[in-house]
Amino acid sequence: MQNYPILRLLEKHGDSLAIAVALLPPAAGIVAAAQGASAWWLAGGLVAGGFLYLAARSYIELVRLMIDMLLPK
């Protein structure tokens, strides 16, 4: 089991990593809006954050499926 440290890391902390990745675009939109950019940057950041959350969660699910099916227990 120690041959795949990244898979184990993603299995254990994947949910937290997905949330962290998804929060980056809205944070960038907030910073851009605070510096005088259009409010559309915040809206775009929210949409991008939602998409990144779905993409990251699906990747984590695939990693967990791969661990369950392919790696010996």
All heavy atoms as a GROMACS GRO file, in nm:
protein
  544
    1MET      N    1   0.081  -0.119   0.000
    1MET     CA    2   0.000   0.000   0.000
    1MET      C    3   0.086   0.126   0.000
    1MET      O    4   0.038   0.230  -0.032
    1MET     CB    5  -0.092   0.002   0.122
    1MET     CG    6  -0.185  -0.114   0.132
    1MET     SD    7  -0.296  -0.119  -0.008
    1MET     CE    8  -0.381  -0.267   0.029
    2GLN      N    9   0.209   0.115   0.037
    2GLN     CA   10   0.294   0.233   0.043
    2GLN      C   11   0.353   0.268  -0.094
    2GLN      O   12   0.424   0.366  -0.106
    2GLN     CB   13   0.404   0.210   0.144
    2GLN     CG   14   0.351   0.192   0.283
    2GLN     CD   15   0.459   0.150   0.381
    2GLN    OE1   16   0.571   0.124   0.342
    2GLN    NE2   17   0.424   0.142   0.507
    3ASN      N   18   0.321   0.190  -0.197
    3ASN     CA   19   0.374   0.217  -0.330
    3ASN      C   20   0.300   0.331  -0.399
    3ASN      O   21   0.346   0.380  -0.500
    3ASN     CB   22   0.366   0.092  -0.418
    3ASN     CG   23   0.454  -0.019  -0.365
    3ASN    OD1   24   0.547   0.006  -0.291
    3ASN    ND2   25   0.422  -0.140  -0.400
    4TYR      N   26   0.186   0.371  -0.347
    4TYR     CA   27   0.103   0.472  -0.412
    4TYR      C   28   0.068   0.585  -0.314
    4TYR      O   29  -0.048   0.601  -0.277
    4TYR     CB   30  -0.025   0.406  -0.465
    4TYR     CG   31   0.004   0.289  -0.556
    4TYR    CD1   32  -0.007   0.159  -0.509
    4TYR    CD2   33   0.041   0.310  -0.687
    4TYR    CE1   34   0.020   0.052  -0.592
    4TYR    CE2   35   0.068   0.203  -0.771
    4TYR     CZ   36   0.057   0.074  -0.723
    4TYR     OH   37   0.084  -0.031  -0.805
    5PRO      N   38   0.164   0.665  -0.275
    5PRO     CA   39   0.136   0.766  -0.174
    5PRO      C   40   0.040   0.875  -0.220
    5PRO      O   41  -0.041   0.925  -0.142
    5PRO     CB   42   0.273   0.822  -0.139
    5PRO     CG   43   0.358   0.793  -0.258
    5PRO     CD   44   0.305   0.665  -0.314
    6ILE      N   45   0.046   0.913  -0.347
    6ILE     CA   46  -0.043   1.018  -0.396
    6ILE      C   47  -0.187   0.969  -0.399
    6ILE      O   48  -0.280   1.043  -0.364
    6ILE     CB   49   0.001   1.068  -0.535
    6ILE    CG1   50   0.140   1.132  -0.527
    6ILE    CG2   51  -0.099   1.166  -0.593
    6ILE    CD1   52   0.148   1.252  -0.437
    7LEU      N   53  -0.207   0.844  -0.439
    7LEU     CA   54  -0.343   0.789  -0.438
    7LEU      C   55  -0.398   0.785  -0.296
    7LEU      O   56  -0.515   0.817  -0.272
    7LEU     CB   57  -0.345   0.649  -0.499
    7LEU     CG   58  -0.319   0.640  -0.649
    7LEU    CD1   59  -0.323   0.495  -0.693
    7LEU    CD2   60  -0.416   0.724  -0.727
    8ARG      N   61  -0.316   0.747  -0.202
    8ARG     CA   62  -0.361   0.744  -0.062
    8ARG      C   63  -0.390   0.884  -0.010
    8ARG      O   64  -0.485   0.905   0.065
    8ARG     CB   65  -0.257   0.674   0.027
    8ARG     CG   66  -0.238   0.530  -0.007
    8ARG     CD   67  -0.366   0.454   0.016
    8ARG     NE   68  -0.349   0.317  -0.031
    8ARG     CZ   69  -0.448   0.231  -0.043
    8ARG    NH1   70  -0.570   0.267  -0.014
    8ARG    NH2   71  -0.426   0.110  -0.086
    9LEU      N   72  -0.307   0.982  -0.049
    9LEU     CA   73  -0.330   1.120  -0.010
    9LEU      C   74  -0.462   1.170  -0.066
    9LEU      O   75  -0.541   1.233   0.006
    9LEU     CB   76  -0.215   1.209  -0.058
    9LEU     CG   77  -0.231   1.358  -0.030
    9LEU    CD1   78  -0.190   1.388   0.113
    9LEU    CD2   79  -0.151   1.439  -0.127
   10LEU      N   80  -0.488   1.142  -0.193
   10LEU     CA   81  -0.613   1.185  -0.254
   10LEU      C   82  -0.733   1.112  -0.195
   10LEU      O   83  -0.841   1.170  -0.182
   10LEU     CB   84  -0.608   1.165  -0.406
   10LEU     CG   85  -0.515   1.259  -0.481
   10LEU    CD1   86  -0.508   1.220  -0.627
   10LEU    CD2   87  -0.560   1.402  -0.466
   11GLU      N   88  -0.715   0.987  -0.159
   11GLU     CA   89  -0.824   0.912  -0.098
   11GLU      C   90  -0.860   0.972   0.039
   11GLU      O   91  -0.977   0.987   0.073
   11GLU     CB   92  -0.785   0.766  -0.081
   11GLU     CG   93  -0.890   0.682  -0.013
   11GLU     CD   94  -0.843   0.540   0.015
   11GLU    OE1   95  -0.722   0.518   0.030
   11GLU    OE2   96  -0.930   0.452   0.023
   12LYS      N   97  -0.759   1.007   0.115
   12LYS     CA   98  -0.780   1.055   0.251
   12LYS      C   99  -0.825   1.202   0.256
   12LYS      O  100  -0.914   1.237   0.333
   12LYS     CB  101  -0.650   1.038   0.330
   12LYS     CG  102  -0.664   1.068   0.477
   12LYS     CD  103  -0.535   1.034   0.550
   12LYS     CE  104  -0.549   1.058   0.699
   12LYS     NZ  105  -0.426   1.027   0.770
   13HIS      N  106  -0.765   1.288   0.175
   13HIS     CA  107  -0.789   1.432   0.183
   13HIS      C  108  -0.856   1.489   0.058
   13HIS      O  109  -0.856   1.611   0.038
   13HIS     CB  110  -0.658   1.507   0.207
   13HIS     CG  111  -0.586   1.464   0.330
   13HIS    ND1  112  -0.633   1.493   0.456
   13HIS    CD2  113  -0.471   1.395   0.346
   13HIS    CE1  114  -0.548   1.443   0.546
   13HIS    NE2  115  -0.450   1.382   0.482
   14GLY      N  116  -0.913   1.403  -0.024
   14GLY     CA  117  -0.970   1.448  -0.151
   14GLY      C  118  -1.085   1.547  -0.136
   14GLY      O  119  -1.095   1.643  -0.213
   15ASP      N  120  -1.172   1.525  -0.039
   15ASP     CA  121  -1.286   1.615  -0.021
   15ASP      C  122  -1.239   1.756   0.015
   15ASP      O  123  -1.289   1.855  -0.041
   15ASP     CB  124  -1.379   1.562   0.087
   15ASP     CG  125  -1.442   1.429   0.047
   15ASP    OD1  126  -1.463   1.406  -0.073
   15ASP    OD2  127  -1.469   1.349   0.138
   16SER      N  128  -1.142   1.765   0.103
   16SER     CA  129  -1.088   1.896   0.142
   16SER      C  130  -1.017   1.964   0.026
   16SER      O  131  -1.028   2.085   0.007
   16SER     CB  132  -0.991   1.881   0.259
   16SER     OG  133  -1.055   1.821   0.368
   17LEU      N  134  -0.943   1.886  -0.052
   17LEU     CA  135  -0.873   1.942  -0.166
   17LEU      C  136  -0.970   1.994  -0.271
   17LEU      O  137  -0.947   2.098  -0.333
   17LEU     CB  138  -0.779   1.838  -0.228
   17LEU     CG  139  -0.657   1.803  -0.145
   17LEU    CD1  140  -0.583   1.685  -0.206
   17LEU    CD2  141  -0.564   1.922  -0.135
   18ALA      N  142  -1.080   1.922  -0.294
   18ALA     CA  143  -1.180   1.966  -0.391
   18ALA      C  144  -1.241   2.099  -0.348
   18ALA      O  145  -1.261   2.189  -0.430
   18ALA     CB  146  -1.288   1.860  -0.407
   19ILE      N  147  -1.270   2.113  -0.220
   19ILE     CA  148  -1.327   2.239  -0.171
   19ILE      C  149  -1.224   2.352  -0.183
   19ILE      O  150  -1.258   2.463  -0.225
   19ILE     CB  151  -1.374   2.222  -0.025
   19ILE    CG1  152  -1.496   2.129  -0.021
   19ILE    CG2  153  -1.407   2.356   0.038
   19ILE    CD1  154  -1.538   2.088   0.118
   20ALA      N  155  -1.100   2.324  -0.150
   20ALA     CA  156  -0.996   2.427  -0.158
   20ALA      C  157  -0.976   2.474  -0.302
   20ALA      O  158  -0.964   2.595  -0.327
   20ALA     CB  159  -0.864   2.374  -0.101
   21VAL      N  160  -0.975   2.382  -0.396
   21VAL     CA  161  -0.959   2.418  -0.537
   21VAL      C  162  -1.078   2.499  -0.585
   21VAL      O  163  -1.063   2.596  -0.660
   21VAL     CB  164  -0.939   2.290  -0.623
   21VAL    CG1  165  -0.957   2.318  -0.770
   21VAL    CG2  166  -0.803   2.231  -0.597
   22ALA      N  167  -1.198   2.461  -0.540
   22ALA     CA  168  -1.320   2.530  -0.584
   22ALA      C  169  -1.330   2.671  -0.526
   22ALA      O  170  -1.397   2.756  -0.584
   22ALA     CB  171  -1.442   2.449  -0.544
   23LEU      N  172  -1.264   2.698  -0.415
   23LEU     CA  173  -1.273   2.832  -0.355
   23LEU      C  174  -1.178   2.933  -0.418
   23LEU      O  175  -1.193   3.054  -0.396
   23LEU     CB  176  -1.245   2.822  -0.205
   23LEU     CG  177  -1.356   2.757  -0.123
   23LEU    CD1  178  -1.312   2.746   0.023
   23LEU    CD2  179  -1.484   2.835  -0.134
   24LEU      N  180  -1.082   2.887  -0.497
   24LEU     CA  181  -0.986   2.981  -0.556
   24LEU      C  182  -1.048   3.079  -0.657
   24LEU      O  183  -1.021   3.199  -0.647
   24LEU     CB  184  -0.870   2.903  -0.620
   24LEU     CG  185  -0.779   2.830  -0.521
   24LEU    CD1  186  -0.675   2.748  -0.596
   24LEU    CD2  187  -0.713   2.927  -0.426
   25PRO      N  188  -1.128   3.034  -0.755
   25PRO     CA  189  -1.185   3.133  -0.848
   25PRO      C  190  -1.278   3.235  -0.783
   25PRO      O  191  -1.269   3.354  -0.816
   25PRO     CB  192  -1.260   3.046  -0.951
   25PRO     CG  193  -1.194   2.914  -0.944
   25PRO     CD  194  -1.152   2.897  -0.802
   26PRO      N  195  -1.368   3.196  -0.691
   26PRO     CA  196  -1.448   3.301  -0.626
   26PRO      C  197  -1.363   3.400  -0.546
   26PRO      O  198  -1.393   3.520  -0.544
   26PRO     CB  199  -1.541   3.223  -0.533
   26PRO     CG  200  -1.551   3.088  -0.591
   26PRO     CD  201  -1.418   3.063  -0.653
   27ALA      N  202  -1.258   3.350  -0.484
   27ALA     CA  203  -1.168   3.440  -0.410
   27ALA      C  204  -1.101   3.539  -0.506
   27ALA      O  205  -1.089   3.659  -0.475
   27ALA     CB  206  -1.063   3.361  -0.334
   28ALA      N  207  -1.060   3.491  -0.622
   28ALA     CA  208  -1.000   3.580  -0.721
   28ALA      C  209  -1.103   3.680  -0.773
   28ALA      O  210  -1.069   3.797  -0.797
   28ALA     CB  211  -0.943   3.498  -0.837
   29GLY      N  212  -1.227   3.638  -0.787
   29GLY     CA  213  -1.333   3.730  -0.829
   29GLY      C  214  -1.359   3.837  -0.725
   29GLY      O  215  -1.383   3.954  -0.759
   30ILE      N  216  -1.354   3.799  -0.599
   30ILE     CA  217  -1.373   3.898  -0.492
   30ILE      C  218  -1.260   3.999  -0.492
   30ILE      O  219  -1.282   4.120  -0.480
   30ILE     CB  220  -1.384   3.827  -0.355
   30ILE    CG1  221  -1.516   3.750  -0.347
   30ILE    CG2  222  -1.372   3.925  -0.241
   30ILE    CD1  223  -1.527   3.657  -0.228
   31VAL      N  224  -1.138   3.950  -0.508
   31VAL     CA  225  -1.022   4.041  -0.512
   31VAL      C  226  -1.032   4.135  -0.631
   31VAL      O  227  -1.008   4.256  -0.620
   31VAL     CB  228  -0.890   3.961  -0.514
   31VAL    CG1  229  -0.772   4.050  -0.545
   31VAL    CG2  230  -0.871   3.889  -0.382
   32ALA      N  231  -1.070   4.081  -0.747
   32ALA     CA  232  -1.083   4.164  -0.867
   32ALA      C  233  -1.192   4.270  -0.849
   32ALA      O  234  -1.172   4.386  -0.885
   32ALA     CB  235  -1.112   4.077  -0.989
   33ALA      N  236  -1.306   4.230  -0.792
   33ALA     CA  237  -1.414   4.326  -0.770
   33ALA      C  238  -1.374   4.432  -0.667
   33ALA      O  239  -1.411   4.549  -0.680
   33ALA     CB  240  -1.540   4.253  -0.726
   34ALA      N  241  -1.299   4.392  -0.567
   34ALA     CA  242  -1.254   4.488  -0.466
   34ALA      C  243  -1.156   4.589  -0.523
   34ALA      O  244  -1.146   4.701  -0.473
   34ALA     CB  245  -1.191   4.413  -0.349
   35GLN      N  246  -1.085   4.550  -0.627
   35GLN     CA  247  -0.988   4.641  -0.688
   35GLN      C  248  -1.049   4.724  -0.800
   35GLN      O  249  -0.978   4.791  -0.873
   35GLN     CB  250  -0.868   4.562  -0.740
   35GLN     CG  251  -0.785   4.504  -0.631
   35GLN     CD  252  -0.664   4.427  -0.682
   35GLN    OE1  253  -0.652   4.401  -0.801
   35GLN    NE2  254  -0.575   4.392  -0.592
   36GLY      N  255  -1.182   4.717  -0.814
   36GLY     CA  256  -1.249   4.804  -0.909
   36GLY      C  257  -1.293   4.738  -1.038
   36GLY      O  258  -1.345   4.805  -1.126
   37ALA      N  259  -1.276   4.610  -1.052
   37ALA     CA  260  -1.322   4.541  -1.172
   37ALA      C  261  -1.473   4.524  -1.167
   37ALA      O  262  -1.537   4.546  -1.064
   37ALA     CB  263  -1.255   4.405  -1.184
   38SER      N  264  -1.528   4.484  -1.276
   38SER     CA  265  -1.673   4.464  -1.286
   38SER      C  266  -1.718   4.352  -1.193
   38SER      O  267  -1.642   4.260  -1.162
   38SER     CB  268  -1.708   4.428  -1.430
   38SER     OG  269  -1.842   4.388  -1.440
   39ALA      N  270  -1.843   4.360  -1.151
   39ALA     CA  271  -1.899   4.254  -1.066
   39ALA      C  272  -1.913   4.122  -1.140
   39ALA      O  273  -1.932   4.017  -1.080
   39ALA     CB  274  -2.034   4.298  -1.011
   40TRP      N  275  -1.904   4.128  -1.272
   40TRP     CA  276  -1.910   4.005  -1.352
   40TRP      C  277  -1.793   3.912  -1.321
   40TRP      O  278  -1.802   3.792  -1.341
   40TRP     CB  279  -1.914   4.037  -1.501
   40TRP     CG  280  -2.046   4.094  -1.542
   40TRP    CD1  281  -2.074   4.225  -1.570
   40TRP    CD2  282  -2.168   4.023  -1.555
   40TRP    NE1  283  -2.205   4.239  -1.601
   40TRP    CE2  284  -2.267   4.115  -1.592
   40TRP    CE3  285  -2.205   3.890  -1.538
   40TRP    CZ2  286  -2.398   4.080  -1.615
   40TRP    CZ3  287  -2.337   3.853  -1.560
   40TRP    CH2  288  -2.431   3.947  -1.598
   41TRP      N  289  -1.683   3.968  -1.273
   41TRP     CA  290  -1.569   3.883  -1.235
   41TRP      C  291  -1.607   3.793  -1.118
   41TRP      O  292  -1.566   3.678  -1.112
   41TRP     CB  293  -1.448   3.969  -1.198
   41TRP     CG  294  -1.380   4.024  -1.319
   41TRP    CD1  295  -1.398   4.146  -1.375
   41TRP    CD2  296  -1.284   3.956  -1.400
   41TRP    NE1  297  -1.319   4.159  -1.485
   41TRP    CE2  298  -1.248   4.044  -1.503
   41TRP    CE3  299  -1.225   3.830  -1.395
   41TRP    CZ2  300  -1.156   4.009  -1.601
   41TRP    CZ3  301  -1.134   3.796  -1.492
   41TRP    CH2  302  -1.100   3.884  -1.594
   42LEU      N  303  -1.684   3.846  -1.026
   42LEU     CA  304  -1.731   3.766  -0.913
   42LEU      C  305  -1.826   3.657  -0.961
   42LEU      O  306  -1.816   3.542  -0.918
   42LEU     CB  307  -1.798   3.854  -0.809
   42LEU     CG  308  -1.853   3.783  -0.686
   42LEU    CD1  309  -1.744   3.703  -0.615
   42LEU    CD2  310  -1.916   3.883  -0.591
   43ALA      N  311  -1.917   3.692  -1.050
   43ALA     CA  312  -2.010   3.592  -1.105
   43ALA      C  313  -1.934   3.484  -1.181
   43ALA      O  314  -1.962   3.365  -1.168
   43ALA     CB  315  -2.112   3.660  -1.195
   44GLY      N  316  -1.837   3.525  -1.259
   44GLY     CA  317  -1.756   3.428  -1.332
   44GLY      C  318  -1.676   3.340  -1.239
   44GLY      O  319  -1.660   3.220  -1.264
   45GLY      N  320  -1.627   3.397  -1.131
   45GLY     CA  321  -1.554   3.319  -1.032
   45GLY      C  322  -1.642   3.215  -0.964
   45GLY      O  323  -1.598   3.103  -0.938
   46LEU      N  324  -1.767   3.252  -0.938
   46LEU     CA  325  -1.860   3.156  -0.878
   46LEU      C  326  -1.892   3.041  -0.972
   46LEU      O  327  -1.895   2.924  -0.931
   46LEU     CB  328  -1.988   3.228  -0.835
   46LEU     CG  329  -1.975   3.322  -0.717
   46LEU    CD1  330  -2.103   3.401  -0.698
   46LEU    CD2  331  -1.939   3.245  -0.591
   47VAL      N  332  -1.912   3.073  -1.099
   47VAL     CA  333  -1.940   2.968  -1.198
   47VAL      C  334  -1.818   2.878  -1.215
   47VAL      O  335  -1.829   2.755  -1.217
   47VAL     CB  336  -1.981   3.031  -1.333
   47VAL    CG1  337  -1.987   2.927  -1.444
   47VAL    CG2  338  -2.116   3.100  -1.319
   48ALA      N  339  -1.700   2.938  -1.227
   48ALA     CA  340  -1.578   2.859  -1.242
   48ALA      C  341  -1.552   2.774  -1.118
   48ALA      O  342  -1.508   2.659  -1.128
   48ALA     CB  343  -1.458   2.951  -1.269
   49GLY      N  344  -1.580   2.828  -1.001
   49GLY     CA  345  -1.562   2.752  -0.878
   49GLY      C  346  -1.655   2.632  -0.872
   49GLY      O  347  -1.615   2.523  -0.830
   50GLY      N  348  -1.779   2.650  -0.915
   50GLY     CA  349  -1.872   2.537  -0.919
   50GLY      C  350  -1.827   2.429  -1.015
   50GLY      O  351  -1.833   2.310  -0.984
   51PHE      N  352  -1.779   2.470  -1.132
   51PHE     CA  353  -1.729   2.373  -1.228
   51PHE      C  354  -1.606   2.300  -1.175
   51PHE      O  355  -1.595   2.177  -1.188
   51PHE     CB  356  -1.696   2.442  -1.361
   51PHE     CG  357  -1.636   2.347  -1.461
   51PHE    CD1  358  -1.715   2.257  -1.528
   51PHE    CD2  359  -1.499   2.349  -1.485
   51PHE    CE1  360  -1.659   2.168  -1.619
   51PHE    CE2  361  -1.443   2.261  -1.574
   51PHE     CZ  362  -1.522   2.170  -1.643
   52LEU      N  363  -1.515   2.373  -1.114
   52LEU     CA  364  -1.395   2.310  -1.060
   52LEU      C  365  -1.428   2.213  -0.947
   52LEU      O  366  -1.364   2.109  -0.932
   52LEU     CB  367  -1.295   2.415  -1.011
   52LEU     CG  368  -1.210   2.480  -1.118
   52LEU    CD1  369  -1.122   2.588  -1.058
   52LEU    CD2  370  -1.126   2.378  -1.190
   53TYR      N  371  -1.530   2.248  -0.867
   53TYR     CA  372  -1.570   2.157  -0.760
   53TYR      C  373  -1.622   2.025  -0.818
   53TYR      O  374  -1.583   1.918  -0.773
   53TYR     CB  375  -1.676   2.222  -0.672
   53TYR     CG  376  -1.724   2.130  -0.561
   53TYR    CD1  377  -1.641   2.103  -0.453
   53TYR    CD2  378  -1.848   2.069  -0.565
   53TYR    CE1  379  -1.681   2.018  -0.351
   53TYR    CE2  380  -1.889   1.984  -0.465
   53TYR     CZ  381  -1.806   1.960  -0.358
   53TYR     OH  382  -1.845   1.874  -0.258
   54LEU      N  383  -1.707   2.034  -0.919
   54LEU     CA  384  -1.759   1.912  -0.983
   54LEU      C  385  -1.646   1.831  -1.047
   54LEU      O  386  -1.644   1.708  -1.037
   54LEU     CB  387  -1.865   1.947  -1.086
   54LEU     CG  388  -1.997   1.997  -1.031
   54LEU    CD1  389  -2.089   2.038  -1.145
   54LEU    CD2  390  -2.063   1.891  -0.946
   55ALA      N  391  -1.555   1.899  -1.114
   55ALA     CA  392  -1.444   1.829  -1.179
   55ALA      C  393  -1.353   1.762  -1.076
   55ALA      O  394  -1.313   1.646  -1.094
   55ALA     CB  395  -1.364   1.926  -1.266
   56ALA      N  396  -1.322   1.832  -0.969
   56ALA     CA  397  -1.234   1.775  -0.866
   56ALA      C  398  -1.302   1.659  -0.795
   56ALA      O  399  -1.239   1.556  -0.768
   56ALA     CB  400  -1.193   1.884  -0.766
   57ARG      N  401  -1.431   1.674  -0.764
   57ARG     CA  402  -1.504   1.565  -0.697
   57ARG      C  403  -1.510   1.440  -0.786
   57ARG      O  404  -1.496   1.329  -0.737
   57ARG     CB  405  -1.645   1.609  -0.660
   57ARG     CG  406  -1.654   1.702  -0.544
   57ARG     CD  407  -1.622   1.634  -0.416
   57ARG     NE  408  -1.707   1.515  -0.404
   57ARG     CZ  409  -1.718   1.441  -0.297
   57ARG    NH1  410  -1.650   1.472  -0.190
   57ARG    NH2  411  -1.794   1.335  -0.294
   58SER      N  412  -1.532   1.460  -0.916
   58SER     CA  413  -1.538   1.343  -1.004
   58SER      C  414  -1.401   1.276  -1.012
   58SER      O  415  -1.393   1.152  -1.017
   58SER     CB  416  -1.589   1.382  -1.142
   58SER     OG  417  -1.498   1.467  -1.207
   59TYR      N  418  -1.295   1.354  -1.012
   59TYR     CA  419  -1.161   1.297  -1.014
   59TYR      C  420  -1.134   1.217  -0.886
   59TYR      O  421  -1.080   1.107  -0.891
   59TYR     CB  422  -1.057   1.408  -1.031
   59TYR     CG  423  -0.916   1.357  -1.031
   59TYR    CD1  424  -0.865   1.289  -1.141
   59TYR    CD2  425  -0.832   1.377  -0.922
   59TYR    CE1  426  -0.735   1.241  -1.142
   59TYR    CE2  427  -0.703   1.329  -0.921
   59TYR     CZ  428  -0.655   1.262  -1.032
   59TYR     OH  429  -0.528   1.214  -1.030
   60ILE      N  430  -1.174   1.272  -0.773
   60ILE     CA  431  -1.155   1.202  -0.646
   60ILE      C  432  -1.236   1.073  -0.644
   60ILE      O  433  -1.189   0.969  -0.596
   60ILE     CB  434  -1.193   1.294  -0.527
   60ILE    CG1  435  -1.103   1.417  -0.522
   60ILE    CG2  436  -1.189   1.219  -0.396
   60ILE    CD1  437  -0.955   1.387  -0.512
   61GLU      N  438  -1.358   1.078  -0.697
   61GLU     CA  439  -1.439   0.956  -0.704
   61GLU      C  440  -1.372   0.850  -0.791
   61GLU      O  441  -1.374   0.731  -0.758
   61GLU     CB  442  -1.578   0.988  -0.760
   61GLU     CG  443  -1.664   1.070  -0.666
   61GLU     CD  444  -1.710   0.991  -0.545
   61GLU    OE1  445  -1.734   0.870  -0.557
   61GLU    OE2  446  -1.723   1.054  -0.438
   62LEU      N  447  -1.314   0.892  -0.902
   62LEU     CA  448  -1.243   0.797  -0.988
   62LEU      C  449  -1.122   0.738  -0.919
   62LEU      O  450  -1.093   0.618  -0.933
   62LEU     CB  451  -1.201   0.864  -1.119
   62LEU     CG  452  -1.312   0.890  -1.218
   62LEU    CD1  453  -1.260   0.972  -1.336
   62LEU    CD2  454  -1.372   0.760  -1.266
   63VAL      N  455  -1.050   0.818  -0.844
   63VAL     CA  456  -0.935   0.767  -0.769
   63VAL      C  457  -0.980   0.665  -0.666
   63VAL      O  458  -0.921   0.558  -0.652
   63VAL     CB  459  -0.857   0.883  -0.702
   63VAL    CG1  460  -0.759   0.832  -0.599
   63VAL    CG2  461  -0.785   0.965  -0.807
   64ARG      N  462  -1.088   0.695  -0.595
   64ARG     CA  463  -1.139   0.600  -0.496
   64ARG      C  464  -1.189   0.472  -0.560
   64ARG      O  465  -1.168   0.362  -0.506
   64ARG     CB  466  -1.249   0.666  -0.414
   64ARG     CG  467  -1.194   0.772  -0.320
   64ARG     CD  468  -1.301   0.839  -0.240
   64ARG     NE  469  -1.238   0.936  -0.148
   64ARG     CZ  470  -1.298   1.043  -0.103
   64ARG    NH1  471  -1.423   1.069  -0.137
   64ARG    NH2  472  -1.234   1.125  -0.021
   65LEU      N  473  -1.254   0.483  -0.674
   65LEU     CA  474  -1.298   0.364  -0.747
   65LEU      C  475  -1.178   0.280  -0.791
   65LEU      O  476  -1.178   0.157  -0.778
   65LEU     CB  477  -1.382   0.404  -0.867
   65LEU     CG  478  -1.434   0.293  -0.955
   65LEU    CD1  479  -1.537   0.212  -0.878
   65LEU    CD2  480  -1.494   0.350  -1.081
   66MET      N  481  -1.075   0.346  -0.840
   66MET     CA  482  -0.955   0.275  -0.883
   66MET      C  483  -0.888   0.204  -0.765
   66MET      O  484  -0.844   0.091  -0.778
   66MET     CB  485  -0.858   0.376  -0.947
   66MET     CG  486  -0.732   0.314  -1.002
   66MET     SD  487  -0.631   0.431  -1.094
   66MET     CE  488  -0.607   0.561  -0.977
   67ILE      N  489  -0.883   0.271  -0.653
   67ILE     CA  490  -0.824   0.208  -0.533
   67ILE      C  491  -0.904   0.086  -0.492
   67ILE      O  492  -0.848  -0.019  -0.461
   67ILE     CB  493  -0.813   0.312  -0.420
   67ILE    CG1  494  -0.704   0.414  -0.451
   67ILE    CG2  495  -0.784   0.243  -0.287
   67ILE    CD1  496  -0.701   0.531  -0.358
   68ASP      N  497  -1.036   0.100  -0.489
   68ASP     CA  498  -1.121  -0.012  -0.447
   68ASP      C  499  -1.112  -0.131  -0.542
   68ASP      O  500  -1.112  -0.246  -0.498
   68ASP     CB  501  -1.267   0.031  -0.439
   68ASP     CG  502  -1.295   0.115  -0.315
   68ASP    OD1  503  -1.211   0.114  -0.223
   68ASP    OD2  504  -1.400   0.181  -0.312
   69MET      N  505  -1.102  -0.105  -0.670
   69MET     CA  506  -1.108  -0.214  -0.768
   69MET      C  507  -0.974  -0.274  -0.803
   69MET      O  508  -0.964  -0.394  -0.829
   69MET     CB  509  -1.176  -0.165  -0.896
   69MET     CG  510  -1.322  -0.131  -0.875
   69MET     SD  511  -1.399  -0.079  -1.026
   69MET     CE  512  -1.403  -0.231  -1.117
   70LEU      N  513  -0.869  -0.193  -0.803
   70LEU     CA  514  -0.743  -0.240  -0.859
   70LEU      C  515  -0.633  -0.268  -0.759
   70LEU      O  516  -0.546  -0.352  -0.785
   70LEU     CB  517  -0.692  -0.140  -0.962
   70LEU     CG  518  -0.784  -0.116  -1.082
   70LEU    CD1  519  -0.727  -0.007  -1.170
   70LEU    CD2  520  -0.805  -0.243  -1.160
   71LEU      N  521  -0.633  -0.198  -0.648
   71LEU     CA  522  -0.524  -0.219  -0.553
   71LEU      C  523  -0.560  -0.329  -0.454
   71LEU      O  524  -0.674  -0.338  -0.409
   71LEU     CB  525  -0.495  -0.089  -0.479
   71LEU     CG  526  -0.439   0.025  -0.563
   71LEU    CD1  527  -0.412   0.146  -0.475
   71LEU    CD2  528  -0.317  -0.015  -0.638
   72PRO      N  529  -0.464  -0.410  -0.420
   72PRO     CA  530  -0.491  -0.518  -0.323
   72PRO      C  531  -0.518  -0.459  -0.186
   72PRO      O  532  -0.466  -0.355  -0.147
   72PRO     CB  533  -0.362  -0.599  -0.323
   72PRO     CG  534  -0.258  -0.510  -0.377
   72PRO     CD  535  -0.326  -0.412  -0.467
   73LYS      N  536  -0.601  -0.530  -0.112
   73LYS     CA  537  -0.638  -0.482   0.022
   73LYS      C  538  -0.560  -0.554   0.128
   73LYS      O  539  -0.510  -0.656   0.118
   73LYS     CB  540  -0.787  -0.501   0.044
   73LYS     CG  541  -0.862  -0.413  -0.051
   73LYS     CD  542  -1.011  -0.425  -0.026
   73LYS     CE  543  -1.073  -0.327  -0.115
   73LYS     NZ  544  -1.182  -0.316  -0.170
   0.00000   0.00000   0.00000
